[in-house]
Amino acid sequence: MKTDENFFEKVFEVVRQIPYGRVTSYGAIATYLSSPGASRMVGWAMNNSHTQKEYVPAHRVVNRNGVLTGKHHFGTHSAMQQLLESEGIKVINDTVVNFKERFWKPDF
């Protein structure tokens, strides 16, 4: 569906702007794209991000509580956490520690 593809491309562009060592949420991205009810669609885009030619740091997108809800899409159970920890983000029980301090709000 063309509209989904365009929406996905917009999501990928936002995700590429997330700074190293920071995270954002599906809902924050959806709201930024003027589609506040489309958090799930942002998640679908993240599920397809590995097919993009240009890298999409999907590991930096978590749910509104900082939980790594998309971790099962990263090949291994711990890959998403390892990617975040390699950027200095501490994760305990699949949740970003100090989520509010690490949170990046898309507003560029």
GICORBEL-V142332 format. One record per residue. RES is the residue in one small letter. PHI is phi in whole degrees, -180 to 180 (999 if undefined). Layout:
{{RES & PHI} {RES & PHI}}
This chain:
{{m & 999} {k & -60} {t & -62} {d & -62} {e & -61} {n & -65} {f & -64} {f & -58} {e & -60} {k & -65} {v & -61} {f & -59} {e & -64} {v & -65} {v & -62} {r & -65} {q & -90} {i & -64} {p & -65} {y & -53} {g & 82} {r & -128} {v & -135} {t & -139} {s & -115} {y & -57} {g & -66} {a & -64} {i & -67} {a & -60} {t & -63} {y & -59} {l & -86} {s & 59} {s & -136} {p & -58} {g & -93} {a & -106} {s & -56} {r & -64} {m & -66} {v & -62} {g & -61} {w & -63} {a & -62} {m & -62} {n & -63} {n & -100} {s & -65} {h & -68} {t & -90} {q & -80} {k & -67} {e & -90} {y & -55} {v & -120} {p & -77} {a & -61} {h & -64} {r & -87} {v & -111} {v & -129} {n & -80} {r & -65} {n & -106} {g & 85} {v & -86} {l & -80} {t & -72} {g & -96} {k & -60} {h & -72} {h & -95} {f & -107} {g & 90} {t & -127} {h & -59} {s & -108} {a & -61} {m & -62} {q & -62} {q & -62} {l & -64} {l & -65} {e & -66} {s & -68} {e & -101} {g & 87} {i & -94} {k & -84} {v & -128} {i & -129} {n & 51} {d & 61} {t & -130} {v & -68} {v & -75} {n & 57} {f & -53} {k & -61} {e & -74} {r & -89} {f & -70} {w & -115} {k & -97} {p & -68} {d & -150} {f & -77}}
